[in-house]
Amino acid sequence: MEPIKVGFAFCGSFCTYAKALEALEQVKARYEDVTPIVSQSGVDTDTRFGNAHDHMREMERICGRRVIDSILKAEPIGPKGLLDVLVVCPCTGNTLGKLACGITDTAVTMAAKAHLRSGGPVVLAVATNDGLAASAKNIGTLLDKKNVYFVPFRQDDPLEKPTSLVADFTLVPDAIDAALRGEQLQPVLLAPLRT
């Protein structure tokens, strides 16, 4: 395992949590030091995809450490150099908009702001129903932002949800490796899934 310190942040795209937890397992298998971070919606929201408490306990089991679940706990990430790379997986349209506009009102956005302030790479794994609509401009803004990288993404259901984009979560470890080299994993845009 590589001695890289990874932050793995979850936002509220609950329908992708199962795949995100699989990605977390892959990341933990490659890197020995992984810290889970959860937005407020992830802390508070029980859904048909599972309850918040169980999700957080699973994150803690995989990583072997407590979840960072507040702005206060996330703030030292930058000043204390706690991470080498931060992954936001899943990264919702809401979080994309906040990151594009510099809004810091969750543990995840604080972690990203603090890490970027220190010049560290942030890797975004998009999961949003409006990626080719309202969130498109935020994706464009972030594609052009220094030290921000994307996990390659695609339309997940072009016929039924034509504006929806989802990252290929199996590529999270490779996207981390590329970001640590200062590179964007290519291609960024993947062929749509067949429906």
C-alpha positions as CSV (number, residue, x, y, z in Angstrom):
1,M,0.0,0.0,0.0
2,E,1.1,3.5,-0.7
3,P,1.7,6.0,2.1
4,I,-0.6,8.6,0.7
5,K,-3.2,10.4,2.9
6,V,-6.5,10.3,1.2
7,G,-9.7,12.1,2.2
8,F,-12.8,10.4,0.8
9,A,-15.9,12.7,1.0
10,F,-19.5,11.7,0.5
11,C,-22.3,14.1,-0.5
12,G,-26.0,13.4,-0.8
13,S,-26.4,11.3,-3.9
14,F,-27.8,8.4,-1.9
15,C,-28.6,6.2,-4.9
16,T,-24.9,6.0,-5.6
17,Y,-23.7,5.2,-2.1
18,A,-23.4,1.5,-2.8
19,K,-21.0,2.2,-5.7
20,A,-19.2,4.9,-3.7
21,L,-18.6,2.5,-0.8
22,E,-17.2,0.0,-3.3
23,A,-14.9,2.8,-4.6
24,L,-13.9,3.5,-1.0
25,E,-12.9,-0.1,-0.5
26,Q,-10.8,0.0,-3.7
27,V,-9.1,3.2,-2.5
28,K,-8.4,1.8,1.0
29,A,-6.9,-1.3,-0.6
30,R,-4.4,0.9,-2.5
31,Y,-3.7,3.6,0.2
32,E,-3.2,2.9,3.9
33,D,-4.4,6.2,5.3
34,V,-8.0,7.1,4.2
35,T,-10.2,9.5,6.1
36,P,-14.0,9.5,5.5
37,I,-15.8,12.9,5.3
38,V,-19.6,13.4,5.1
39,S,-21.8,16.3,4.2
40,Q,-24.6,17.3,6.5
41,S,-27.2,15.6,4.3
42,G,-25.2,12.4,4.6
43,V,-25.1,12.7,8.4
44,D,-28.9,13.5,8.8
45,T,-30.8,11.8,6.0
46,D,-32.2,8.3,6.0
47,T,-33.5,7.2,2.6
48,R,-34.7,4.1,0.8
49,F,-31.0,3.4,0.0
50,G,-30.2,3.0,3.7
51,N,-30.0,5.0,6.8
52,A,-27.3,7.6,7.6
53,H,-26.0,5.9,10.7
54,D,-25.4,2.6,8.9
55,H,-23.6,4.4,6.0
56,M,-21.3,6.3,8.4
57,R,-20.5,3.1,10.4
58,E,-19.6,1.3,7.1
59,M,-17.3,4.2,6.1
60,E,-15.6,4.0,9.5
61,R,-15.3,0.2,9.3
62,I,-13.6,0.5,5.9
63,C,-11.3,3.3,6.9
64,G,-10.6,2.3,10.5
65,R,-11.2,5.9,11.7
66,R,-14.1,8.2,12.6
67,V,-16.0,10.2,10.0
68,I,-15.3,13.9,9.7
69,D,-18.9,15.2,9.9
70,S,-18.7,18.9,10.6
71,I,-17.2,22.1,9.3
72,L,-15.3,22.5,12.5
73,K,-13.7,19.1,12.2
74,A,-12.9,19.6,8.4
75,E,-11.2,23.1,8.8
76,P,-7.8,21.8,10.0
77,I,-7.4,19.7,6.8
78,G,-5.6,22.5,5.0
79,P,-3.6,24.3,7.7
80,K,-2.4,21.1,9.2
81,G,-1.7,19.3,5.9
82,L,-3.8,16.3,6.9
83,L,-4.3,15.0,3.3
84,D,-2.3,14.5,0.1
85,V,-5.5,14.3,-2.0
86,L,-9.2,14.7,-1.5
87,V,-11.9,12.8,-3.4
88,V,-15.5,13.8,-3.4
89,C,-17.5,10.7,-4.3
90,P,-20.3,11.1,-5.0
91,C,-20.2,14.8,-5.9
92,T,-23.7,16.2,-6.3
93,G,-24.9,19.1,-8.5
94,N,-25.4,21.0,-5.3
95,T,-21.8,20.5,-4.2
96,L,-20.5,21.3,-7.7
97,G,-22.3,24.6,-7.5
98,K,-20.9,25.4,-4.1
99,L,-17.3,24.5,-5.2
100,A,-17.6,26.5,-8.4
101,C,-18.8,29.6,-6.4
102,G,-16.6,29.2,-3.3
103,I,-19.4,28.4,-0.9
104,T,-18.3,26.7,2.3
105,D,-21.3,25.4,4.3
106,T,-20.7,21.7,4.8
107,A,-17.9,19.5,6.0
108,V,-17.2,18.4,2.4
109,T,-17.0,22.0,1.0
110,M,-14.8,23.0,3.9
111,A,-12.5,20.1,3.3
112,A,-12.2,21.0,-0.4
113,K,-11.6,24.7,0.4
114,A,-9.0,23.9,3.0
115,H,-7.2,21.4,0.8
116,L,-7.2,23.6,-2.3
117,R,-5.9,26.5,-0.2
118,S,-2.8,24.3,0.5
119,G,-2.5,23.6,-3.2
120,G,-3.6,20.0,-2.9
121,P,-5.5,18.1,-5.6
122,V,-9.3,17.5,-5.3
123,V,-10.9,14.8,-7.4
124,L,-14.6,15.0,-8.1
125,A,-16.8,12.0,-9.0
126,V,-19.9,13.6,-10.4
127,A,-23.4,12.1,-9.7
128,T,-26.1,14.6,-10.7
129,N,-29.3,14.5,-12.6
130,D,-28.7,18.0,-14.0
131,G,-25.1,17.6,-15.3
132,L,-26.0,18.6,-18.8
133,A,-28.4,21.2,-17.6
134,A,-28.1,23.6,-14.6
135,S,-24.9,22.0,-13.3
136,A,-23.1,22.1,-16.7
137,K,-21.7,25.6,-16.2
138,N,-20.3,24.5,-12.8
139,I,-18.7,21.5,-14.3
140,G,-17.1,23.8,-16.9
141,T,-15.9,26.2,-14.3
142,L,-14.3,23.4,-12.2
143,L,-12.7,21.7,-15.3
144,D,-10.8,25.0,-15.7
145,K,-9.8,25.3,-12.0
146,K,-6.3,24.6,-10.9
147,N,-5.9,21.4,-8.8
148,V,-9.4,20.2,-9.5
149,Y,-9.7,16.9,-11.4
150,F,-12.6,14.7,-12.4
151,V,-13.2,11.0,-12.4
152,P,-14.3,10.3,-16.0
153,F,-18.1,10.5,-16.3
154,R,-20.9,9.7,-18.7
155,Q,-24.6,10.0,-19.3
156,D,-26.0,7.1,-17.3
157,D,-29.5,7.0,-18.9
158,P,-29.6,9.1,-22.0
159,L,-33.2,8.2,-23.0
160,E,-34.9,8.5,-19.6
161,K,-32.6,11.0,-17.9
162,P,-30.9,12.9,-20.8
163,T,-29.2,15.5,-18.5
164,S,-27.9,13.1,-15.9
165,L,-24.2,12.4,-15.5
166,V,-22.4,9.9,-13.3
167,A,-18.8,9.2,-12.9
168,D,-17.4,5.7,-13.4
169,F,-16.6,5.0,-9.8
170,T,-14.4,2.0,-10.7
171,L,-11.9,4.7,-12.0
172,V,-11.6,6.5,-8.7
173,P,-8.2,5.0,-7.8
174,D,-6.8,5.7,-11.2
175,A,-8.1,9.3,-11.1
176,I,-6.4,9.7,-7.7
177,D,-3.1,8.5,-9.1
178,A,-3.4,10.9,-12.1
179,A,-4.3,13.8,-9.8
180,L,-1.3,13.1,-7.6
181,R,0.8,13.5,-10.8
182,G,-0.9,16.7,-11.6
183,E,-2.8,15.1,-14.5
184,Q,-6.5,14.7,-15.5
185,L,-7.3,11.1,-16.2
186,Q,-8.4,10.8,-19.8
187,P,-10.8,10.6,-21.5
188,V,-13.0,12.7,-19.2
189,L,-16.1,12.0,-21.2
190,L,-17.0,8.3,-21.5
191,A,-19.5,6.7,-23.9
192,P,-23.0,6.7,-22.5
193,L,-24.3,3.5,-20.9
194,R,-26.6,1.5,-23.2
195,T,-30.2,1.6,-22.1
